[in-house]
Amino acid sequence: MVLRLEDFEGIGKEHNPSDYLTNPENIGKAIVECLENNDPEGVMEVIAIYLEAVNKTKLSQSNDLHRQTVYSALKHRNPTVKTLAKLMYSYAH
């Protein structure tokens, strides 16, 4: 019996991790899972990965948040919910 990669769904096809990392549904699920597991650091890590994927500089130029605010929120890992909401809103719109 000969097995070929083409015989398996999803194997052998190009995969772009950015597609997964910039999908709001995937990110939302990851954030909810972190919250359910009482993992606030995980929430910040997911958001940081998401923002890195969508380019922090582009994000800061497209809204009323300064680039330093974006970096500070991620570096200190303890931003307010208001800051997080602005970050996520700015990407969505």
C-alpha positions in Angstrom: 0.0 0.0 0.0 1.4 3.4 -1.0 0.4 6.5 0.9 0.5 9.9 -0.7 0.2 13.2 1.0 -2.5 14.2 -1.4 -4.7 11.4 0.1 -4.9 13.2 3.4 -7.0 16.3 3.8 -5.0 19.4 4.6 -1.6 17.8 4.3 0.7 18.9 1.5 -1.1 22.2 1.0 0.5 25.6 1.8 -0.2 26.8 5.2 0.0 30.5 6.2 0.1 30.9 10.1 -0.9 34.6 9.7 -4.3 33.5 8.4 -4.9 31.7 11.6 -3.4 34.3 13.9 -5.3 37.2 12.3 -8.7 35.4 12.4 -10.8 37.2 15.1 -12.8 34.0 15.7 -9.7 32.0 16.5 -8.3 34.8 18.7 -11.6 35.1 20.5 -11.7 31.4 21.3 -8.1 31.5 22.6 -8.9 34.5 24.8 -12.0 32.8 26.2 -10.1 29.6 26.9 -7.4 31.5 28.8 -10.1 33.3 30.9 -11.8 30.0 31.6 -8.5 28.7 32.8 -7.8 31.8 35.0 -4.8 32.6 32.8 -4.6 36.4 32.4 -1.0 36.2 31.2 -2.2 33.9 28.5 -4.8 36.5 27.4 -2.1 39.1 27.1 0.1 36.6 25.1 -2.7 35.9 22.7 -3.4 39.6 22.2 0.3 40.3 21.7 0.7 37.6 19.1 -2.5 38.9 17.4 -1.2 42.4 17.3 2.2 41.3 16.1 0.5 39.5 13.3 -1.5 42.5 12.2 1.5 44.9 12.5 1.6 47.1 15.6 2.8 50.2 13.6 0.0 49.9 11.1 -2.4 49.5 14.0 -1.2 52.6 15.8 -1.5 54.7 12.6 -5.1 53.6 12.0 -6.6 54.9 15.2 -6.2 57.3 18.1 -3.7 55.2 20.0 -0.1 56.2 19.9 2.5 53.6 19.0 4.0 53.9 22.5 0.6 53.1 24.1 0.4 49.9 22.1 4.0 48.8 23.0 3.5 49.8 26.7 0.2 47.9 27.0 1.9 44.8 25.7 5.2 45.2 27.5 3.7 45.8 30.9 1.1 43.1 30.4 -1.4 44.9 32.6 -3.3 47.3 30.4 -6.8 48.4 31.3 -9.8 46.8 29.7 -10.4 50.2 28.1 -7.0 50.1 26.4 -7.5 46.5 25.3 -10.9 47.4 23.8 -9.3 50.3 21.9 -6.6 48.0 20.5 -9.0 45.4 19.4 -11.6 47.9 18.0 -8.9 49.7 16.0 -8.1 46.5 14.1 -11.7 45.6 13.6 -12.6 49.0 12.0 
